Amino acid sequence: MPGSAIHVVGAGLAGLAAAVRLADGSREIILHEAARQAGGRCRSYHDAQLGMTIDNGNHLLLSGNVSARNFLAAIGGAEEMQGPDDAEFSFVDLASMQRWVVRPNAGPLPWWIFSAHRRTPGSRWSDHLALLRLLLPGGDRPIAEVMRCEGALYERLWRPFLLAALNTEPKEGSRRLAAAVVRETLAKGGVACRPLVAAHGLSAAFIEPALRHLAARGAQIRFDHRLKKIIFSQDRIDALDFGEETTPLGPQDHVILAVPPNVARELLPELETPESFRAIVNAHFKIPPPADLPPVLGVINGTVEWIFAFPDRISITISGADRLLDVPREELAQSLWAEVVRAAHIEKPLPPWQIIKEKRATFAATVAENTRRPDAATAYANLTLAGDWTATGLPATIEGAIRSGDLAADLVARSRR
Ligand SMILES: Cc1cc2nc3c(=O)[nH]c(=O)nc-3n(C[C@H](O)[C@H](O)[C@H](O)COP(=O)(O)OP(=O)(O)OC[C@H]3O[C@@H](n4cnc5c(N)ncnc54)[C@H](O)[C@@H]3O)c2cc1C
């Protein structure tokens, strides 16, 4: 539809994915971002305290995250995601100092659970069947109501896996959301659960290539351009109010609103969205990792949950970390470093560090919050929603955000045929 424009509001992964999907079409793409940079909750920045570029939070992708990988392939960022050739997850238990590697086999027939060298120590093959209960048909319920949430396998594998995927204590997490993740990764075999990390940072993989891709296709990208108000008339949006200027919309123009849920609710007061959130805490230590530290190490019986080895630093992640929000930063850095020292065999005092507490990292992946997620289509003919909090069927993840952007783009493209 020449002459018409698509306004994408919010340049997080959802907005970027929508814009990238539409950028090869004939319509003008205008991306409006409130911040001075793109990426939202998934970005790199120069940290003055450390004197290096780090990510706002360590992000792990699994090879089964197909929408994310298609996005990376489309923008030319796929090479930036690095990981082992086969699915393998190294763990250390800080209580027993036992170390092991879980190695799911590549195919969907999970013979790895019969091998004591591939499965979690202390577990039996039959313990793995508990996960199947998540996949049974039926209504949504807290995971604890459908699956046994105790024992070695739960504590050493299912809990860390589900906590990372849901950013919510698995016992209270939504069975339906957990099942969606399991179906797209573990249930397909190791080929779909190779861990992938952005080797040179999130922006180098996801954000900068996307912006280059859009610029090359003539998309306009307006930073520092916060949408303040939407002006409606009956069942349409008439204009976008950015404070100092108002952009009127033509009859064929469309808006994709890809902002966080609290902002979407301010702009569309009748909208129902998730209201409860969970924090993620990341700590970054400026010290080269020891040569034998795996790229990603799961930590059991610690406050630290995952350790990431980057060439110039060691970073750690703690999900569902609301309990740590009020802990003084210095105290937290000391105690987290003490765990890294034990887990990674490093005999060094606390190096230069940074702690990032993302208070509202994701919506709480509970049954109740999952029912509050709106569909992409709205009551307004020229307004579509995107964001990891919309009804994607997935928890708030890179995969969910990108899938929501893809869906919004497809709805917009279809609505004009
Ligand atoms: C610390 C942390 C760790 C994570 N780890 C993982 C992980 O390991 N694996 C994984 O898959 N996922 C992970 N996630 C989740 C993942 O980052 C998010 O699901 C995803 O980035 C959300 O993208 P989004 O586009 O939906 O939202 P956002 O990234 O929130 O994007 C919304 C954008 O809208 C902009 N905006 C807001 N208001 C306005 C306005 N009025 N006008 C214009 N623009 C506006 C914002 O500035 C922002 O750029 C993690 C998240 C965090 C915070």
The ligand as an SDF file (V2000), in Angstrom:
LIG
                    3D

 53 58  0  0  0  0  0  0  0  0999 V2000
   17.8040   -9.0090   33.2190 C   0  0  0  0  0  0  0  0  0  0  0  0
   16.9970   -9.7620   32.2100 C   0  0  0  0  0  0  0  0  0  0  0  0
   17.3920  -11.0270   31.8210 C   0  0  0  0  0  0  0  0  0  0  0  0
   16.6600  -11.7590   30.8750 C   0  0  0  0  0  0  0  0  0  0  0  0
   17.0920  -12.9740   30.4920 N   0  0  0  0  0  0  0  0  0  0  0  0
   16.4830  -13.6110   29.4620 C   0  0  0  0  0  0  0  0  0  0  0  0
   17.0110  -14.8250   28.9500 C   0  0  0  0  0  0  0  0  0  0  0  0
   18.0180  -15.3410   29.4440 O   0  0  0  0  0  0  0  0  0  0  0  0
   16.3810  -15.3970   27.8930 N   0  0  0  0  0  0  0  0  0  0  0  0
   15.2780  -14.8550   27.3260 C   0  0  0  0  0  0  0  0  0  0  0  0
   14.7720  -15.4100   26.3400 O   0  0  0  0  0  0  0  0  0  0  0  0
   14.7320  -13.6980   27.8090 N   0  0  0  0  0  0  0  0  0  0  0  0
   15.3130  -13.0650   28.8520 C   0  0  0  0  0  0  0  0  0  0  0  0
   14.8010  -11.8800   29.3270 N   0  0  0  0  0  0  0  0  0  0  0  0
   13.5190  -11.3730   28.7840 C   0  0  0  0  0  0  0  0  0  0  0  0
   13.7140  -10.5440   27.5090 C   0  0  0  0  0  0  0  0  0  0  0  0
   14.7270   -9.5840   27.6670 O   0  0  0  0  0  0  0  0  0  0  0  0
   12.3930   -9.8090   27.2280 C   0  0  0  0  0  0  0  0  0  0  0  0
   11.3510  -10.7540   27.1340 O   0  0  0  0  0  0  0  0  0  0  0  0
   12.4160   -8.9960   25.9380 C   0  0  0  0  0  0  0  0  0  0  0  0
   13.5830   -8.2230   25.8200 O   0  0  0  0  0  0  0  0  0  0  0  0
   11.1720   -8.0750   25.9370 C   0  0  0  0  0  0  0  0  0  0  0  0
   11.1300   -7.3370   24.7300 O   0  0  0  0  0  0  0  0  0  0  0  0
    9.8820   -6.3860   24.4390 P   0  0  0  0  0  0  0  0  0  0  0  0
   10.1690   -5.7260   23.1450 O   0  0  0  0  0  0  0  0  0  0  0  0
    8.6250   -7.1430   24.6100 O   0  0  0  0  0  0  0  0  0  0  0  0
    9.8810   -5.2940   25.6140 O   0  0  0  0  0  0  0  0  0  0  0  0
   10.9340   -4.1510   26.0010 P   0  0  0  0  0  0  0  0  0  0  0  0
   12.3240   -4.6720   25.8460 O   0  0  0  0  0  0  0  0  0  0  0  0
   10.5240   -3.6820   27.3550 O   0  0  0  0  0  0  0  0  0  0  0  0
   10.7300   -3.0090   24.9150 O   0  0  0  0  0  0  0  0  0  0  0  0
    9.8020   -1.9630   25.0410 C   0  0  0  0  0  0  0  0  0  0  0  0
   10.4070   -0.7070   24.4200 C   0  0  0  0  0  0  0  0  0  0  0  0
    9.4290    0.3320   24.4530 O   0  0  0  0  0  0  0  0  0  0  0  0
   10.0800    1.5380   24.7900 C   0  0  0  0  0  0  0  0  0  0  0  0
    9.0590    2.4660   25.3080 N   0  0  0  0  0  0  0  0  0  0  0  0
    8.4700    2.4790   26.5210 C   0  0  0  0  0  0  0  0  0  0  0  0
    7.5650    3.4560   26.5900 N   0  0  0  0  0  0  0  0  0  0  0  0
    7.5470    4.0770   25.3760 C   0  0  0  0  0  0  0  0  0  0  0  0
    6.8060    5.1590   24.8290 C   0  0  0  0  0  0  0  0  0  0  0  0
    5.8500    5.7910   25.5510 N   0  0  0  0  0  0  0  0  0  0  0  0
    7.0600    5.5680   23.5540 N   0  0  0  0  0  0  0  0  0  0  0  0
    8.0220    4.9370   22.8130 C   0  0  0  0  0  0  0  0  0  0  0  0
    8.7490    3.8940   23.2910 N   0  0  0  0  0  0  0  0  0  0  0  0
    8.5150    3.4650   24.5520 C   0  0  0  0  0  0  0  0  0  0  0  0
   11.1050    1.1160   25.8210 C   0  0  0  0  0  0  0  0  0  0  0  0
   12.1150    2.1060   26.0060 O   0  0  0  0  0  0  0  0  0  0  0  0
   11.6160   -0.1910   25.2000 C   0  0  0  0  0  0  0  0  0  0  0  0
   12.7030    0.0440   24.3240 O   0  0  0  0  0  0  0  0  0  0  0  0
   15.4870  -11.1780   30.3210 C   0  0  0  0  0  0  0  0  0  0  0  0
   15.0700   -9.9020   30.7220 C   0  0  0  0  0  0  0  0  0  0  0  0
   15.8180   -9.1980   31.6450 C   0  0  0  0  0  0  0  0  0  0  0  0
   15.3580   -7.8280   32.0600 C   0  0  0  0  0  0  0  0  0  0  0  0
  1  2  1  0
  2  3  1  0
  2 52  2  0
  3  4  2  0
  4  5  1  0
  4 50  1  0
  5  6  2  0
  6  7  1  0
  6 13  1  0
  7  8  2  0
  7  9  1  0
  9 10  1  0
 10 11  2  0
 10 12  1  0
 12 13  2  0
 13 14  1  0
 14 15  1  0
 14 50  1  0
 15 16  1  0
 16 17  1  0
 16 18  1  0
 18 19  1  0
 18 20  1  0
 20 21  1  0
 20 22  1  0
 22 23  1  0
 23 24  1  0
 24 25  2  0
 24 26  1  0
 24 27  1  0
 27 28  1  0
 28 29  2  0
 28 30  1  0
 28 31  1  0
 31 32  1  0
 32 33  1  0
 33 34  1  0
 33 48  1  0
 34 35  1  0
 35 36  1  0
 35 46  1  0
 36 37  1  0
 36 45  1  0
 37 38  2  0
 38 39  1  0
 39 40  1  0
 39 45  2  0
 40 41  1  0
 40 42  2  0
 42 43  1  0
 43 44  2  0
 44 45  1  0
 46 47  1  0
 46 48  1  0
 48 49  1  0
 50 51  2  0
 51 52  1  0
 52 53  1  0
M  END
$$$$
